[in-house]
Amino acid sequence: MLVTASHDHVHHVTPLAERQATLEELFRAKGVRPIQSAEDLACDGVFESDEELEEFIAHTYAARRNRDGRSIDLR
């Protein structure tokens, strides 16, 4: 349930199921579809060089290996 309030009273109460339906309606109205595969996200020009891509991949793998949740600076 979502409740919004001001200083003196509650404005609106929306059960979670109603909010979920509203999101689904918005997605349909905008023509948004769920991602089916990583290929859906692929596009050219995200990284300026192969080196930048490799740095991103190395950082991602290092972050996944980090078990205590601290951020990792690979510089």
Phi and psi in degrees as GROMACS dihedral restraints (atoms count N, CA, C in turn):
[ dihedral_restraints ]
;  ai    aj    ak    al  type     phi  dphi    fc
    3     4     5     6     1  -109.0    20    10
    4     5     6     7     1   127.3    20    10
    6     7     8     9     1  -124.3    20    10
    7     8     9    10     1   128.2    20    10
    9    10    11    12     1  -111.6    20    10
   10    11    12    13     1   144.7    20    10
   12    13    14    15     1  -145.2    20    10
   13    14    15    16     1   158.4    20    10
   15    16    17    18     1  -112.9    20    10
   16    17    18    19     1  -164.6    20    10
   18    19    20    21     1   -64.2    20    10
   19    20    21    22     1   -32.7    20    10
   21    22    23    24     1  -115.8    20    10
   22    23    24    25     1   -15.2    20    10
   24    25    26    27     1  -161.9    20    10
   25    26    27    28     1   165.3    20    10
   27    28    29    30     1   -82.0    20    10
   28    29    30    31     1   132.5    20    10
   30    31    32    33     1   -88.2    20    10
   31    32    33    34     1   -46.2    20    10
   33    34    35    36     1  -153.7    20    10
   34    35    36    37     1   137.0    20    10
   36    37    38    39     1  -122.8    20    10
   37    38    39    40     1   123.1    20    10
   39    40    41    42     1  -127.1    20    10
   40    41    42    43     1   117.9    20    10
   42    43    44    45     1   -61.5    20    10
   43    44    45    46     1   149.2    20    10
   45    46    47    48     1   -56.1    20    10
   46    47    48    49     1   -41.4    20    10
   48    49    50    51     1   -60.2    20    10
   49    50    51    52     1   -36.7    20    10
   51    52    53    54     1   -69.7    20    10
   52    53    54    55     1   -39.7    20    10
   54    55    56    57     1   -63.2    20    10
   55    56    57    58     1   -41.2    20    10
   57    58    59    60     1   -62.4    20    10
   58    59    60    61     1   -43.9    20    10
   60    61    62    63     1   -61.8    20    10
   61    62    63    64     1   -38.9    20    10
   63    64    65    66     1   -63.4    20    10
   64    65    66    67     1   -42.6    20    10
   66    67    68    69     1   -61.7    20    10
   67    68    69    70     1   -43.9    20    10
   69    70    71    72     1   -62.3    20    10
   70    71    72    73     1   -39.0    20    10
   72    73    74    75     1   -63.8    20    10
   73    74    75    76     1   -42.2    20    10
   75    76    77    78     1   -62.5    20    10
   76    77    78    79     1   -42.8    20    10
   78    79    80    81     1   -60.3    20    10
   79    80    81    82     1   -46.0    20    10
   81    82    83    84     1   -62.1    20    10
   82    83    84    85     1   -43.5    20    10
   84    85    86    87     1   -62.7    20    10
   85    86    87    88     1   -33.9    20    10
   87    88    89    90     1   -90.3    20    10
   88    89    90    91     1    -4.1    20    10
   90    91    92    93     1    73.2    20    10
   91    92    93    94     1    23.4    20    10
   93    94    95    96     1   -80.8    20    10
   94    95    96    97     1   135.3    20    10
   96    97    98    99     1  -120.8    20    10
   97    98    99   100     1   153.6    20    10
   99   100   101   102     1   -64.3    20    10
  100   101   102   103     1   150.9    20    10
  102   103   104   105     1   -70.7    20    10
  103   104   105   106     1   127.2    20    10
  105   106   107   108     1   -92.6    20    10
  106   107   108   109     1   -31.6    20    10
  108   109   110   111     1  -157.2    20    10
  109   110   111   112     1   169.8    20    10
  111   112   113   114     1   -62.6    20    10
  112   113   114   115     1   -26.9    20    10
  114   115   116   117     1   -62.2    20    10
  115   116   117   118     1   -26.6    20    10
  117   118   119   120     1   -62.4    20    10
  118   119   120   121     1   -25.2    20    10
  120   121   122   123     1   -94.6    20    10
  121   122   123   124     1   -10.3    20    10
  123   124   125   126     1   -69.7    20    10
  124   125   126   127     1   135.3    20    10
  126   127   128   129     1  -159.1    20    10
  127   128   129   130     1   150.5    20    10
  129   130   131   132     1   -75.6    20    10
  130   131   132   133     1   151.9    20    10
  132   133   134   135     1    87.5    20    10
  133   134   135   136     1     6.5    20    10
  135   136   137   138     1   -69.4    20    10
  136   137   138   139     1   -42.7    20    10
  138   139   140   141     1  -109.5    20    10
  139   140   141   142     1   140.2    20    10
  141   142   143   144     1   -75.2    20    10
  142   143   144   145     1   -22.0    20    10
  144   145   146   147     1  -152.6    20    10
  145   146   147   148     1   165.6    20    10
  147   148   149   150     1   -63.6    20    10
  148   149   150   151     1   -34.1    20    10
  150   151   152   153     1   -62.8    20    10
  151   152   153   154     1   -43.5    20    10
  153   154   155   156     1   -62.8    20    10
  154   155   156   157     1   -40.5    20    10
  156   157   158   159     1   -61.6    20    10
  157   158   159   160     1   -46.4    20    10
  159   160   161   162     1   -61.0    20    10
  160   161   162   163     1   -39.8    20    10
  162   163   164   165     1   -62.6    20    10
  163   164   165   166     1   -41.9    20    10
  165   166   167   168     1   -62.6    20    10
  166   167   168   169     1   -46.4    20    10
  168   169   170   171     1   -62.9    20    10
  169   170   171   172     1   -43.6    20    10
  171   172   173   174     1   -61.2    20    10
  172   173   174   175     1   -43.9    20    10
  174   175   176   177     1   -63.0    20    10
  175   176   177   178     1   -41.7    20    10
  177   178   179   180     1   -62.6    20    10
  178   179   180   181     1   -47.1    20    10
  180   181   182   183     1   -62.3    20    10
  181   182   183   184     1   -41.4    20    10
  183   184   185   186     1   -63.8    20    10
  184   185   186   187     1   -41.5    20    10
  186   187   188   189     1   -64.5    20    10
  187   188   189   190     1   -37.1    20    10
  189   190   191   192     1   -69.0    20    10
  190   191   192   193     1   -32.4    20    10
  192   193   194   195     1   -77.0    20    10
  193   194   195   196     1   -22.3    20    10
  195   196   197   198     1   -70.2    20    10
  196   197   198   199     1   115.5    20    10
  198   199   200   201     1   -89.6    20    10
  199   200   201   202     1   -21.7    20    10
  201   202   203   204     1   -95.0    20    10
  202   203   204   205     1     3.3    20    10
  204   205   206   207     1    83.0    20    10
  205   206   207   208     1    -0.8    20    10
  207   208   209   210     1   -71.7    20    10
  208   209   210   211     1   150.5    20    10
  210   211   212   213     1   -74.7    20    10
  211   212   213   214     1   152.8    20    10
  213   214   215   216     1  -117.8    20    10
  214   215   216   217     1   131.1    20    10
  216   217   218   219     1  -108.3    20    10
  217   218   219   220     1   113.0    20    10
  219   220   221   222     1   -91.6    20    10
  220   221   222   223     1     6.1    20    10
